[in-house]
Amino acid sequence: MEFRKVVEARASCRRFRPDAVPVEDLRGLVRIAGLAPSPGNSQPWRFVAVVGAETIARMGTVVRHRLAGILPEPADEQIARARSRVEWLATFFTEAPAVIAVVHRPRRTAFDELLEGTPGGPTHAHLEACRAHPGLQAIGAAIQNLLLAAADMRYGACWLTAPLVARSDLENILEVREPERLAALVAVGRPAALHVEERDRRPLDEIFELRYQ
Ligand SMILES: Cc1cc2nc3c(=O)[nH]c(=O)nc-3n(C[C@H](O)[C@H](O)[C@H](O)COP(=O)(O)O)c2cc1C
């Protein structure tokens, strides 16, 4: 597909057909994800494609369990509706035939070594915060690549961070250990419905500003 058409065709997909996603396609998606830019080409990521229905179901169970402990009691109809919407947005991935766990694998760049090695210089945490977490930015770029590749291959996909309310339980299931951290899940599968909803986007003039001086 032409690049612009891929970007326009991509939309979060939350309903999937049960057809398995071939390993070659999962590898293809991750290869494109890995072409994303990263600080000092550090490539601070790893992708775990989960296709086992049992593991995906276990992941859903820990998220549901965690949400049950933190969501407000459904005291009235409105709260009950909001609550079930949140539960759905955090757990629909269990209906996808494949879930790609995106793992942030912190890697020090030459820039980090130099700045953090200066006596009395800024700490790692400070540098990370003032540079707006470059490793995580790179993870975002990789995920967007993956989503665009999925759209190009006519897969439906959705980027999820809501399930990470149960991050440590998910990390246990996926065997992600410090200093790595689970950054997101991406649900992937053939879409059950192939329609792009009306794009609900802020107008260009609201998000674009041009400065001459
Ligand atoms: C960092 C990030 C986290 C997201 N987490 C979730 C999530 O947990 N569950 C979900 O259903 N959608 C999630 N989304 C998808 C957004 O809801 C979606 O991108 C947004 O509503 C715009 O719709 P579109 O992707 O169809 O253009 C996430 C998107 C991003 C970028």
The ligand as a Gaussian input file, in Angstrom:
#p B3LYP/6-31G(d) Opt

LIG

0 1
 C        0.295000       4.756000      24.469000
 C       -1.074000       4.254000      24.049000
 C       -1.782000       3.435000      24.904000
 C       -3.029000       2.913000      24.527000
 N       -3.669000       2.047000      25.364000
 C       -4.846000       1.513000      24.995000
 C       -5.465000       0.536000      25.817000
 O       -4.968000       0.142000      26.852000
 N       -6.643000       0.007000      25.387000
 C       -7.230000       0.384000      24.210000
 O       -8.294000      -0.134000      23.888000
 N       -6.646000       1.309000      23.395000
 C       -5.467000       1.862000      23.750000
 N       -4.829000       2.751000      22.911000
 C       -5.447000       3.074000      21.623000
 C       -6.093000       4.452000      21.641000
 O       -7.277000       4.405000      22.376000
 C       -6.344000       4.901000      20.189000
 O       -5.116000       4.991000      19.509000
 C       -7.032000       6.258000      20.110000
 O       -8.327000       6.195000      20.660000
 C       -7.132000       6.760000      18.673000
 O       -7.829000       5.848000      17.863000
 P       -7.151000       5.153000      16.584000
 O       -5.951000       4.382000      17.052000
 O       -8.209000       4.250000      16.034000
 O       -6.754000       6.217000      15.626000
 C       -3.588000       3.270000      23.269000
 C       -2.868000       4.100000      22.410000
 C       -1.618000       4.582000      22.784000
 C       -0.834000       5.426000      21.819000

